[in-house]
Amino acid sequence: MSYDRIEIVRAVIERWNAGDRDFDSISEYCDPAIELQTPFSSVTGQPYKGFAGVEQWVHDVDDQFSKWRIGIDELRLVADRVLAMVTVAGRGRASDLALDFQSASVFDFGSDHRVTHMRIYRDVDEALKAVGLKE
């Protein structure tokens, strides 16, 4: 496996867009103890933890949206983290309303080059602040 962090993030997003929901396959890219903070986490106040947590997050997204595709706008290495600026296109499952919005995520990596923490930001400026690119 290549240890290029940007390519790891690109692969994770591509697998999501391809509909890959095989959680054994993400172990190549994600640490088993991964923590995922998303806007859904704000409801419970807790991040999604481990592969079971990621699986729950996917279930939560799939419950709310019939379509959810991530378009990569920019991937940037900032120190030892990756900032992913994306455009999300979705469709509400119950409402059938189309969504199209910008978002950003920050990925942290362990010594084995797998993702240990990912935080999804609704506001790109918040992500830029988190990695020190904006005050």
Z-matrix of the N, CA and C atoms (Angstrom, degrees):
N
C 1 1.450
C 2 1.524 1 108.77
N 3 1.295 2 116.39 1 137.09
C 4 1.465 3 121.71 2 175.10
C 5 1.524 4 109.10 3 -72.20
N 6 1.334 5 116.05 4 143.38
C 7 1.454 6 119.90 5 -179.42
C 8 1.515 7 112.16 6 -102.62
N 9 1.317 8 117.64 7 17.63
C 10 1.451 9 121.61 8 175.66
C 11 1.526 10 107.24 9 -70.58
N 12 1.320 11 116.25 10 112.88
C 13 1.461 12 120.78 11 -173.50
C 14 1.522 13 112.90 12 -61.43
N 15 1.310 14 116.60 13 -37.33
C 16 1.468 15 119.24 14 178.17
C 17 1.527 16 109.99 15 -63.82
N 18 1.324 17 116.89 16 -40.82
C 19 1.472 18 119.86 17 179.98
C 20 1.525 19 111.57 18 -69.57
N 21 1.322 20 117.52 19 -31.10
C 22 1.464 21 120.80 20 175.25
C 23 1.530 22 109.53 21 -63.89
N 24 1.323 23 117.31 22 -46.89
C 25 1.467 24 120.79 23 179.03
C 26 1.523 25 109.95 24 -63.47
N 27 1.306 26 117.09 25 -42.84
C 28 1.473 27 120.30 26 178.13
C 29 1.540 28 110.17 27 -58.66
N 30 1.329 29 117.11 28 -43.28
C 31 1.469 30 121.07 29 -179.56
C 32 1.525 31 111.59 30 -64.14
N 33 1.332 32 117.47 31 -40.77
C 34 1.461 33 120.92 32 178.61
C 35 1.536 34 109.89 33 -62.38
N 36 1.324 35 117.46 34 -44.68
C 37 1.466 36 120.96 35 179.53
C 38 1.525 37 110.84 36 -66.24
N 39 1.318 38 116.97 37 -41.24
C 40 1.469 39 119.69 38 179.13
C 41 1.526 40 111.59 39 -63.25
N 42 1.323 41 116.41 40 -39.40
C 43 1.476 42 119.17 41 177.44
C 44 1.524 43 110.61 42 -64.44
N 45 1.338 44 116.58 43 -40.60
C 46 1.469 45 119.67 44 176.90
C 47 1.530 46 109.75 45 -58.92
N 48 1.329 47 116.40 46 -49.71
C 49 1.467 48 120.61 47 -177.35
C 50 1.519 49 112.42 48 -64.28
N 51 1.327 50 116.83 49 -28.21
C 52 1.465 51 121.02 50 179.05
C 53 1.528 52 111.47 51 -79.77
N 54 1.336 53 116.75 52 -4.62
C 55 1.454 54 120.27 53 179.71
C 56 1.517 55 112.96 54 83.06
N 57 1.325 56 117.36 55 16.77
C 58 1.459 57 122.02 56 -178.85
C 59 1.527 58 109.06 57 -72.10
N 60 1.322 59 116.34 58 106.59
C 61 1.462 60 121.48 59 179.50
C 62 1.534 61 110.52 60 -112.23
N 63 1.330 62 116.32 61 20.40
C 64 1.460 63 122.14 62 177.97
C 65 1.519 64 108.05 63 -84.10
N 66 1.319 65 116.54 64 104.30
C 67 1.456 66 119.96 65 -172.80
C 68 1.519 67 113.28 66 -71.68
N 69 1.331 68 117.36 67 -17.61
C 70 1.466 69 118.35 68 173.07
C 71 1.521 70 109.99 69 -65.79
N 72 1.319 71 116.75 70 -31.69
C 73 1.471 72 120.05 71 -176.72
C 74 1.523 73 112.31 72 -71.27
N 75 1.331 74 118.06 73 -25.84
C 76 1.463 75 117.89 74 -179.07
C 77 1.518 76 112.13 75 -77.42
N 78 1.317 77 117.55 76 -13.62
C 79 1.463 78 119.44 77 -179.88
C 80 1.523 79 111.29 78 -63.24
N 81 1.308 80 116.54 79 -21.34
C 82 1.466 81 120.68 80 175.07
C 83 1.529 82 110.61 81 -65.05
N 84 1.322 83 116.86 82 -30.26
C 85 1.460 84 122.06 83 -174.00
C 86 1.536 85 113.85 84 -112.67
N 87 1.328 86 117.15 85 -22.50
C 88 1.465 87 120.41 86 -172.44
C 89 1.521 88 111.36 87 -123.32
N 90 1.307 89 115.11 88 138.19
C 91 1.454 90 122.30 89 176.87
C 92 1.528 91 109.42 90 -66.34
N 93 1.333 92 119.16 91 142.71
C 94 1.471 93 120.51 92 179.35
C 95 1.531 94 113.55 93 -58.60
N 96 1.319 95 117.41 94 -23.97
C 97 1.471 96 121.03 95 179.73
C 98 1.526 97 111.98 96 -98.98
N 99 1.318 98 117.23 97 22.31
C 100 1.475 99 121.42 98 -178.16
C 101 1.528 100 110.59 99 -51.79
N 102 1.331 101 114.93 100 144.47
C 103 1.458 102 121.49 101 171.52
C 104 1.515 103 108.01 102 -117.10
N 105 1.313 104 115.88 103 132.82
C 106 1.457 105 122.85 104 -177.43
C 107 1.524 106 108.51 105 -122.91
N 108 1.331 107 115.70 106 117.58
C 109 1.466 108 120.97 107 175.99
C 110 1.523 109 107.11 108 -106.24
N 111 1.315 110 115.67 109 126.59
C 112 1.459 111 121.81 110 -178.13
C 113 1.525 112 108.73 111 -136.03
N 114 1.320 113 116.92 112 170.55
C 115 1.468 114 117.94 113 172.83
C 116 1.532 115 112.43 114 -56.49
N 117 1.338 116 118.11 115 -29.72
C 118 1.471 117 120.28 116 175.84
C 119 1.524 118 110.88 117 -66.12
N 120 1.334 119 117.85 118 -29.66
C 121 1.467 120 121.32 119 179.14
C 122 1.521 121 111.19 120 -61.55
N 123 1.328 122 116.15 121 -29.37
C 124 1.466 123 118.87 122 -178.12
C 125 1.520 124 112.10 123 -65.12
N 126 1.316 125 117.68 124 -21.07
C 127 1.464 126 121.17 125 177.82
C 128 1.525 127 109.85 126 -70.17
N 129 1.325 128 116.73 127 -43.49
C 130 1.463 129 121.08 128 -177.71
C 131 1.522 130 112.25 129 -94.11
N 132 1.322 131 116.50 130 -19.61
C 133 1.455 132 120.42 131 -177.02
C 134 1.512 133 113.43 132 81.16
N 135 1.309 134 117.43 133 3.43
C 136 1.459 135 122.07 134 -177.51
C 137 1.527 136 110.36 135 -126.40
N 138 1.336 137 117.03 136 144.59
C 139 1.466 138 118.76 137 173.64
C 140 1.527 139 109.90 138 -72.62
N 141 1.306 140 115.37 139 161.07
C 142 1.458 141 121.20 140 170.79
C 143 1.530 142 105.89 141 -78.21
N 144 1.349 143 116.93 142 133.57
C 145 1.463 144 119.93 143 -173.96
C 146 1.516 145 111.58 144 -121.45
N 147 1.342 146 114.67 145 135.45
C 148 1.451 147 121.37 146 176.48
C 149 1.517 148 112.37 147 71.33
N 150 1.332 149 114.52 148 179.83
C 151 1.463 150 118.98 149 179.90
C 152 1.527 151 110.97 150 -63.53
N 153 1.339 152 117.21 151 -34.05
C 154 1.469 153 119.69 152 177.30
C 155 1.523 154 110.45 153 -64.56
N 156 1.331 155 117.02 154 -36.19
C 157 1.455 156 120.51 155 177.16
C 158 1.518 157 112.13 156 -67.24
N 159 1.336 158 115.54 157 -42.41
C 160 1.473 159 119.40 158 177.48
C 161 1.525 160 109.31 159 -62.74
N 162 1.316 161 116.60 160 -40.98
C 163 1.462 162 120.21 161 178.04
C 164 1.530 163 110.60 162 -61.88
N 165 1.325 164 117.65 163 -40.20
C 166 1.462 165 121.25 164 177.43
C 167 1.526 166 110.83 165 -64.02
N 168 1.347 167 116.58 166 -41.27
C 169 1.463 168 120.12 167 178.02
C 170 1.528 169 110.74 168 -60.97
N 171 1.330 170 117.03 169 -44.50
C 172 1.469 171 120.34 170 178.57
C 173 1.527 172 109.33 171 -60.71
N 174 1.315 173 116.92 172 -42.25
C 175 1.469 174 120.87 173 177.59
C 176 1.533 175 110.34 174 -60.95
N 177 1.349 176 116.62 175 -43.19
C 178 1.465 177 120.82 176 179.16
C 179 1.529 178 111.28 177 -62.30
N 180 1.325 179 116.79 178 -43.12
C 181 1.468 180 120.56 179 177.97
C 182 1.522 181 110.29 180 -64.51
N 183 1.343 182 116.21 181 -47.18
C 184 1.466 183 120.04 182 -178.75
C 185 1.526 184 111.96 183 -63.86
N 186 1.335 185 117.67 184 -30.17
C 187 1.466 186 120.39 185 176.48
C 188 1.517 187 111.76 186 -65.62
N 189 1.322 188 116.88 187 -34.93
C 190 1.459 189 121.55 188 -174.26
C 191 1.529 190 114.00 189 -92.69
N 192 1.341 191 116.57 190 -26.20
C 193 1.462 192 120.03 191 -171.87
C 194 1.526 193 110.99 192 -131.45
N 195 1.324 194 115.55 193 134.38
C 196 1.466 195 119.73 194 176.11
C 197 1.524 196 110.84 195 -83.77
N 198 1.319 197 116.08 196 -18.86
C 199 1.465 198 121.94 197 178.40
C 200 1.527 199 107.19 198 -141.08
N 201 1.330 200 115.75 199 140.96
C 202 1.467 201 120.91 200 178.70
C 203 1.513 202 106.53 201 -157.73
N 204 1.308 203 116.65 202 101.87
C 205 1.461 204 121.95 203 -178.27
C 206 1.522 205 109.25 204 -122.08
N 207 1.319 206 115.80 205 139.99
C 208 1.456 207 121.96 206 -176.82
C 209 1.531 208 108.98 207 -110.34
N 210 1.325 209 116.24 208 118.53
C 211 1.461 210 121.78 209 174.87
C 212 1.521 211 109.38 210 -98.64
N 213 1.297 212 116.59 211 125.95
C 214 1.463 213 120.61 212 -178.78
C 215 1.521 214 109.43 213 -79.60
N 216 1.335 215 116.70 214 119.92
C 217 1.460 216 122.07 215 174.48
C 218 1.526 217 110.35 216 -90.89
N 219 1.346 218 115.31 217 -43.90
C 220 1.468 219 119.82 218 180.00
C 221 1.522 220 109.26 219 -161.11
N 222 1.324 221 115.45 220 137.59
C 223 1.458 222 122.24 221 170.95
C 224 1.512 223 106.46 222 -117.02
N 225 1.340 224 116.12 223 128.44
C 226 1.460 225 119.50 224 -174.83
C 227 1.527 226 109.46 225 -134.68
N 228 1.325 227 116.13 226 130.74
C 229 1.452 228 121.56 227 173.70
C 230 1.524 229 107.95 228 -82.33
N 231 1.330 230 116.32 229 123.56
C 232 1.469 231 122.10 230 179.30
C 233 1.525 232 105.76 231 -126.20
N 234 1.340 233 115.03 232 105.65
C 235 1.464 234 121.28 233 -172.53
C 236 1.527 235 107.23 234 58.38
N 237 1.323 236 118.88 235 -119.17
C 238 1.462 237 120.70 236 -179.30
C 239 1.527 238 112.51 237 -106.14
N 240 1.335 239 116.97 238 15.65
C 241 1.457 240 122.95 239 -178.69
C 242 1.524 241 109.96 240 -113.95
N 243 1.330 242 115.59 241 161.55
C 244 1.460 243 119.99 242 173.44
C 245 1.526 244 108.32 243 -116.18
N 246 1.321 245 114.11 244 129.23
C 247 1.458 246 122.43 245 173.52
C 248 1.525 247 106.89 246 -100.64
N 249 1.311 248 116.15 247 122.08
C 250 1.465 249 121.50 248 178.45
C 251 1.516 250 108.03 249 -111.70
N 252 1.322 251 116.30 250 115.81
C 253 1.459 252 121.05 251 174.71
C 254 1.529 253 106.36 252 -102.38
N 255 1.323 254 115.75 253 124.81
C 256 1.456 255 120.55 254 -170.00
C 257 1.530 256 111.08 255 -135.67
N 258 1.314 257 114.44 256 166.15
C 259 1.455 258 122.14 257 168.51
C 260 1.521 259 106.84 258 -117.66
N 261 1.317 260 115.73 259 126.82
C 262 1.458 261 121.59 260 -179.36
C 263 1.521 262 108.18 261 -102.19
N 264 1.321 263 115.09 262 130.28
C 265 1.462 264 121.40 263 173.75
C 266 1.520 265 106.42 264 -116.00
N 267 1.313 266 115.49 265 125.11
C 268 1.450 267 119.46 266 -178.45
C 269 1.507 268 111.81 267 -142.47
N 270 1.319 269 114.02 268 173.70
C 271 1.463 270 120.60 269 176.18
C 272 1.523 271 107.19 270 -142.46
N 273 1.332 272 115.95 271 125.56
C 274 1.458 273 120.89 272 179.90
C 275 1.512 274 111.19 273 -63.18
N 276 1.312 275 115.67 274 134.13
C 277 1.466 276 119.91 275 -177.99
C 278 1.532 277 110.65 276 -66.54
N 279 1.305 278 118.58 277 -48.54
C 280 1.470 279 121.34 278 -177.65
C 281 1.518 280 111.95 279 -81.54
N 282 1.332 281 116.64 280 -40.05
C 283 1.464 282 120.81 281 -173.73
C 284 1.525 283 113.22 282 -85.95
N 285 1.314 284 116.93 283 -23.92
C 286 1.468 285 123.94 284 -173.46
C 287 1.531 286 112.03 285 62.34
N 288 1.340 287 116.82 286 16.93
C 289 1.462 288 120.92 287 177.59
C 290 1.517 289 110.07 288 -78.66
N 291 1.325 290 115.16 289 137.97
C 292 1.462 291 120.87 290 176.94
C 293 1.522 292 109.57 291 -81.87
N 294 1.309 293 115.50 292 139.18
C 295 1.462 294 122.60 293 177.14
C 296 1.514 295 108.55 294 -120.68
N 297 1.309 296 115.87 295 143.50
C 298 1.454 297 121.63 296 176.08
C 299 1.528 298 106.19 297 -151.89
N 300 1.331 299 116.45 298 110.23
C 301 1.459 300 118.83 299 -175.80
C 302 1.522 301 110.44 300 -149.63
N 303 1.336 302 114.33 301 157.62
C 304 1.455 303 120.36 302 176.15
C 305 1.522 304 108.95 303 -89.22
N 306 1.305 305 114.02 304 148.77
C 307 1.449 306 122.23 305 -179.83
C 308 1.526 307 107.10 306 -150.71
N 309 1.309 308 116.04 307 171.38
C 310 1.462 309 120.24 308 176.09
C 311 1.514 310 108.73 309 -147.52
N 312 1.318 311 114.87 310 152.56
C 313 1.459 312 121.27 311 177.58
C 314 1.514 313 108.97 312 -133.90
N 315 1.325 314 114.91 313 150.69
C 316 1.454 315 121.69 314 174.96
C 317 1.525 316 107.51 315 -118.98
N 318 1.326 317 115.27 316 127.13
C 319 1.459 318 122.65 317 -179.05
C 320 1.527 319 109.45 318 -110.26
N 321 1.340 320 115.48 319 131.68
C 322 1.463 321 121.94 320 173.48
C 323 1.524 322 108.25 321 -111.84
N 324 1.334 323 115.72 322 151.03
C 325 1.461 324 121.39 323 -173.16
C 326 1.519 325 111.17 324 -125.89
N 327 1.332 326 114.96 325 150.20
C 328 1.453 327 121.62 326 175.00
C 329 1.517 328 110.76 327 -90.55
N 330 1.312 329 114.89 328 179.92
C 331 1.465 330 120.14 329 -178.39
C 332 1.527 331 112.19 330 -65.94
N 333 1.328 332 117.33 331 -20.03
C 334 1.469 333 120.36 332 177.93
C 335 1.533 334 111.76 333 -92.19
N 336 1.333 335 116.44 334 11.04
C 337 1.463 336 123.96 335 175.01
C 338 1.529 337 114.22 336 71.83
N 339 1.329 338 117.40 337 14.79
C 340 1.455 339 119.68 338 175.28
C 341 1.530 340 109.18 339 -98.27
N 342 1.330 341 115.68 340 154.74
C 343 1.463 342 121.52 341 -179.36
C 344 1.527 343 108.99 342 -68.69
N 345 1.342 344 115.43 343 125.91
C 346 1.463 345 120.86 344 177.97
C 347 1.525 346 112.34 345 -104.77
N 348 1.319 347 115.73 346 -25.39
C 349 1.458 348 120.01 347 -178.19
C 350 1.524 349 108.69 348 -150.52
N 351 1.306 350 115.34 349 138.23
C 352 1.458 351 121.31 350 176.12
C 353 1.517 352 107.44 351 -137.56
N 354 1.318 353 115.12 352 132.16
C 355 1.466 354 119.68 353 175.47
C 356 1.516 355 108.53 354 -123.68
N 357 1.316 356 115.50 355 127.47
C 358 1.458 357 122.35 356 178.17
C 359 1.525 358 107.68 357 -99.22
N 360 1.321 359 115.43 358 128.13
C 361 1.466 360 122.12 359 179.78
C 362 1.525 361 109.11 360 -110.21
N 363 1.313 362 116.46 361 134.73
C 364 1.470 363 120.44 362 172.99
C 365 1.513 364 110.38 363 -69.99
N 366 1.313 365 116.28 364 -32.34
C 367 1.462 366 123.36 365 -174.81
C 368 1.533 367 109.25 366 -108.22
N 369 1.310 368 116.73 367 118.61
C 370 1.462 369 121.79 368 -179.22
C 371 1.526 370 110.92 369 -58.64
N 372 1.332 371 117.76 370 -39.18
C 373 1.465 372 120.64 371 179.58
C 374 1.528 373 111.88 372 -60.04
N 375 1.321 374 117.27 373 -36.23
C 376 1.468 375 120.83 374 177.63
C 377 1.528 376 110.30 375 -63.14
N 378 1.315 377 116.82 376 -41.00
C 379 1.472 378 120.61 377 177.95
C 380 1.526 379 110.59 378 -65.85
N 381 1.323 380 116.45 379 -41.32
C 382 1.469 381 120.23 380 178.00
C 383 1.524 382 110.59 381 -61.20
N 384 1.319 383 117.05 382 -39.76
C 385 1.465 384 121.38 383 176.25
C 386 1.518 385 110.67 384 -64.58
N 387 1.312 386 116.78 385 -40.44
C 388 1.471 387 121.38 386 -176.83
C 389 1.526 388 112.48 387 -62.12
N 390 1.334 389 116.32 388 -30.13
C 391 1.470 390 119.28 389 -179.65
C 392 1.525 391 111.80 390 -102.04
N 393 1.337 392 116.66 391 7.84
C 394 1.463 393 120.98 392 174.85
C 395 1.522 394 115.61 393 80.66
N 396 1.335 395 117.17 394 19.50
C 397 1.469 396 119.77 395 179.49
C 398 1.519 397 112.86 396 -97.13
N 399 1.310 398 116.50 397 -1.49
C 400 1.452 399 120.74 398 179.20
C 401 1.518 400 108.68 399 -153.47
N 402 1.326 401 115.23 400 144.39
C 403 1.474 402 119.33 401 178.47
C 404 1.504 403 110.71 402 -91.56
